[in-house]
């Protein structure tokens, strides 16, 4: 038997291209912004992580489109 780890990642796209991503881990969902490469925290659900990424884009930013990769 072998153990297989499957990673899920969602990339957030705004009008100018990729702005960040959400990575699923064993302990939750991690948000990373493309602008600085920093991880923004671990969130309990995909929806909360998407909201956090959108908030990190700044006031007035349109909600990005998330695509699973």
HELIX and SHEET records of a PDB file:
HELIX    1   1 UNK A   46  UNK A   56  1                                  11    
SHEET    1   A 5 UNK A  39  UNK A  43  0                                        
SHEET    2   A 5 UNK A  28  UNK A  33 -1                                        
SHEET    3   A 5 UNK A  17  UNK A  25 -1                                        
SHEET    4   A 5 UNK A   8  UNK A  14 -1                                        
SHEET    5   A 5 UNK A  65  UNK A  68 -1                                        
END                                                                             
